[in-house]
Amino acid sequence: MQTGEAYPPFFALERQAEDLLRQADDRLRNLRGADADIMRGFRQQAEQLLSRLSTSLHRVLQHDPASAIEIATYVAALVQTTLGIGTMHTATINTAHAVINEGRAATARTGRANSERARANRDAFEKHCLINFDGKNAWKEAGNLQKRMKKELAELQKRLEKEAKELGTRAPKLTCYGQRTIYDWLVEKLKH
């Protein structure tokens, strides 16, 4: 639109149209495949519609300048509102990504909780945990328990490696959990 300098609403409409096209370009950089093709189609359609709108507004401007200015003002406000809606759409996509990533993390935690190492550590903990533990000096007891668990897991590791060697496979790596984890388990066991 070349009349933007003469009529401020036309200038505002031009600015909003430029912002709309810039936003389409920004989103296009983050899209691939079919989504990128769809966005290119939307951008091209927006350019064509803005060109037609500009032509129509110039015709109306020649016969009824007040109506042309009013139309340009409403269209600029509509484009601004559309940009706001588009911005919210991006937030929705980011929220969806966060939900998906949280699901992946939960799946990973479940997988680690059911691993050979986790099962061996839980079994060793149950075997060596004192039945009459009263909760006093829990940190010290966690350290002592860790030593007993390490010894048991080392023996189990040797046995698994021997079996794996005979079968031509690889044995899982069984390392003992840290004193902090064992302490947490002790405290949890006291609650029950």
SEMAR-816113 format. One record per residue (C-alpha): residue in three letters; x, y, z. Coordinates in steps of 0.001 Angstrom, whole numbers, always signed. Layout:
! residues N
PT / type / X / Y / Z
PT / Ala / X / Y / Z
...
***
This chain:
! residues 192
PT / type / X / Y / Z
PT / Met / +0 / +0 / +0
PT / Gln / +1505 / +3264 / -1022
PT / Thr / -887 / +5566 / +797
PT / Gly / +320 / +4643 / +4290
PT / Glu / +2161 / +7904 / +4776
PT / Ala / -895 / +9978 / +3889
PT / Tyr / -3364 / +7994 / +6023
PT / Pro / -2143 / +6591 / +9389
PT / Pro / -4624 / +3653 / +9430
PT / Phe / -3153 / +2462 / +6129
PT / Phe / +316 / +2679 / +7644
PT / Ala / -836 / +655 / +10651
PT / Leu / -2350 / -1933 / +8330
PT / Glu / +903 / -2162 / +6354
PT / Arg / +2854 / -2691 / +9583
PT / Gln / +463 / -5381 / +10771
PT / Ala / +654 / -7133 / +7398
PT / Glu / +4465 / -7064 / +7536
PT / Asp / +4356 / -8509 / +11076
PT / Leu / +2000 / -11262 / +9933
PT / Leu / +4287 / -12250 / +7049
PT / Arg / +7366 / -12063 / +9302
PT / Gln / +5678 / -14373 / +11823
PT / Ala / +4888 / -16831 / +9026
PT / Asp / +8558 / -16731 / +7962
PT / Asp / +9703 / -17314 / +11561
PT / Arg / +7454 / -20319 / +11959
PT / Leu / +8478 / -21648 / +8572
PT / Arg / +12080 / -21939 / +9800
PT / Asn / +10946 / -24366 / +12531
PT / Leu / +8738 / -26546 / +10341
PT / Arg / +9640 / -29492 / +8128
PT / Gly / +7920 / -31566 / +5478
PT / Ala / +4159 / -31297 / +5063
PT / Asp / +3835 / -28713 / +7865
PT / Ala / +6295 / -26419 / +6078
PT / Asp / +4342 / -26809 / +2819
PT / Ile / +1114 / -25880 / +4590
PT / Met / +2743 / -22804 / +6154
PT / Arg / +4146 / -21728 / +2767
PT / Gly / +620 / -22011 / +1341
PT / Phe / -795 / -19872 / +4174
PT / Arg / +1914 / -17252 / +3690
PT / Gln / +1337 / -17090 / -62
PT / Gln / -2409 / -16822 / +472
PT / Ala / -1892 / -14025 / +3028
PT / Glu / +255 / -12085 / +536
PT / Gln / -2393 / -12452 / -2182
PT / Leu / -5214 / -11408 / +138
PT / Leu / -3262 / -8382 / +1374
PT / Ser / -2568 / -7349 / -2218
PT / Arg / -6272 / -7635 / -3111
PT / Leu / -7243 / -5739 / +47
PT / Ser / -4808 / -2962 / -838
PT / Thr / -6254 / -2684 / -4344
PT / Ser / -9816 / -2576 / -3009
PT / Leu / -8966 / +8 / -356
PT / His / -7358 / +2254 / -2989
PT / Arg / -10561 / +2124 / -5036
PT / Val / -12726 / +2913 / -2005
PT / Leu / -10305 / +5668 / -977
PT / Gln / -10919 / +7507 / -4260
PT / His / -14694 / +7638 / -3697
PT / Asp / -15119 / +7543 / +103
PT / Pro / -11922 / +8228 / +2084
PT / Ala / -13639 / +7976 / +5486
PT / Ser / -14935 / +4475 / +4758
PT / Ala / -11531 / +3374 / +3440
PT / Ile / -9842 / +4598 / +6626
PT / Glu / -12462 / +2875 / +8785
PT / Ile / -12033 / -402 / +6903
PT / Ala / -8233 / -165 / +7164
PT / Thr / -8518 / +446 / +10927
PT / Tyr / -10732 / -2623 / +11448
PT / Val / -8583 / -4840 / +9267
PT / Ala / -5420 / -3717 / +11118
PT / Ala / -7091 / -4560 / +14435
PT / Leu / -8192 / -7926 / +13041
PT / Val / -4656 / -8725 / +11881
PT / Gln / -3285 / -7696 / +15302
PT / Thr / -5768 / -9985 / +17032
PT / Thr / -4861 / -12824 / +14666
PT / Leu / -1185 / -12341 / +15501
PT / Gly / -2051 / -12643 / +19188
PT / Ile / -3956 / -15853 / +18570
PT / Gly / -1013 / -17193 / +16571
PT / Thr / +1314 / -16440 / +19461
PT / Met / -897 / -18405 / +21824
PT / His / -831 / -21298 / +19363
PT / Thr / +2956 / -21476 / +19739
PT / Ala / +2581 / -21741 / +23505
PT / Thr / +182 / -24639 / +23026
PT / Ile / +2720 / -26462 / +20867
PT / Asn / +5429 / -25920 / +23487
PT / Thr / +3093 / -27222 / +26195
PT / Ala / +2395 / -30317 / +24116
PT / His / +6128 / -30892 / +23712
PT / Ala / +6588 / -30603 / +27480
PT / Val / +3857 / -33202 / +28075
PT / Ile / +5447 / -35575 / +25556
PT / Asn / +8907 / -35111 / +27078
PT / Glu / +7538 / -35699 / +30590
PT / Gly / +5989 / -38947 / +29341
PT / Arg / +9355 / -40020 / +27953
PT / Ala / +11054 / -39215 / +31255
PT / Ala / +8446 / -41221 / +33183
PT / Thr / +8961 / -44175 / +30839
PT / Ala / +12721 / -43936 / +31353
PT / Arg / +12301 / -43843 / +35152
PT / Thr / +10103 / -46943 / +34989
PT / Gly / +12672 / -48708 / +32820
PT / Arg / +15507 / -47879 / +35196
PT / Ala / +13439 / -48987 / +38197
PT / Asn / +12980 / -52419 / +36593
PT / Ser / +16583 / -52854 / +35464
PT / Glu / +18871 / -55694 / +36594
PT / Arg / +20865 / -53230 / +38694
PT / Ala / +17768 / -51884 / +40443
PT / Arg / +16378 / -55357 / +41199
PT / Ala / +19757 / -56561 / +42511
PT / Asn / +20089 / -53485 / +44746
PT / Arg / +16558 / -53896 / +46131
PT / Asp / +17171 / -57602 / +46809
PT / Ala / +20491 / -56895 / +48543
PT / Phe / +18875 / -54126 / +50587
PT / Glu / +16070 / -56416 / +51753
PT / Lys / +18534 / -59185 / +52574
PT / His / +20924 / -57040 / +54614
PT / Cys / +18545 / -54517 / +56181
PT / Leu / +18314 / -55065 / +59922
PT / Ile / +14897 / -56240 / +61028
PT / Asn / +15131 / -54552 / +64413
PT / Phe / +16442 / -51209 / +63095
PT / Asp / +15016 / -48442 / +65310
PT / Gly / +15931 / -45432 / +63163
PT / Lys / +18778 / -44151 / +65323
PT / Asn / +21957 / -43248 / +63437
PT / Ala / +20226 / -43894 / +60117
PT / Trp / +23014 / -42296 / +58099
PT / Lys / +25673 / -44496 / +59733
PT / Glu / +23501 / -47571 / +59266
PT / Ala / +23033 / -46646 / +55572
PT / Gly / +26832 / -46582 / +55198
PT / Asn / +27221 / -49978 / +56870
PT / Leu / +24382 / -51384 / +54795
PT / Gln / +26005 / -50041 / +51635
PT / Lys / +29238 / -51912 / +52453
PT / Arg / +27345 / -55189 / +52920
PT / Met / +25363 / -54584 / +49721
PT / Lys / +28541 / -53821 / +47729
PT / Lys / +30074 / -57105 / +48864
PT / Glu / +26971 / -59067 / +47888
PT / Leu / +26639 / -57299 / +44508
PT / Ala / +30330 / -57929 / +43725
PT / Glu / +29820 / -61657 / +44330
PT / Leu / +26681 / -61643 / +42191
PT / Gln / +28539 / -59725 / +39463
PT / Lys / +31293 / -62368 / +39363
PT / Arg / +28736 / -65154 / +39144
PT / Leu / +26820 / -63401 / +36326
PT / Glu / +30028 / -62699 / +34394
PT / Lys / +31027 / -66358 / +34636
PT / Glu / +27602 / -67476 / +33371
PT / Ala / +27649 / -64861 / +30593
PT / Lys / +31105 / -65968 / +29483
PT / Glu / +29913 / -69571 / +29209
PT / Leu / +26903 / -68462 / +27163
PT / Gly / +28888 / -65993 / +25043
PT / Thr / +26811 / -63010 / +26205
PT / Arg / +27420 / -59931 / +28294
PT / Ala / +26582 / -59636 / +31984
PT / Pro / +24763 / -56539 / +33267
PT / Lys / +26854 / -54114 / +35319
PT / Leu / +25713 / -54320 / +38943
PT / Thr / +26934 / -51355 / +40953
PT / Cys / +25682 / -50498 / +44393
PT / Tyr / +23497 / -47474 / +44930
PT / Gly / +24876 / -44571 / +46911
PT / Gln / +24573 / -44059 / +50641
PT / Arg / +21958 / -41317 / +50121
PT / Thr / +19616 / -43649 / +48206
PT / Ile / +20048 / -46382 / +50810
PT / Tyr / +19374 / -43831 / +53568
PT / Asp / +16151 / -42793 / +51806
PT / Trp / +15114 / -46452 / +51572
PT / Leu / +15783 / -46921 / +55294
PT / Val / +13710 / -43880 / +56203
PT / Glu / +10920 / -45070 / +53911
PT / Lys / +11018 / -48537 / +55478
PT / Leu / +10680 / -46995 / +58960
PT / Lys / +7466 / -45243 / +57886
PT / His / +5826 / -48556 / +57044
***
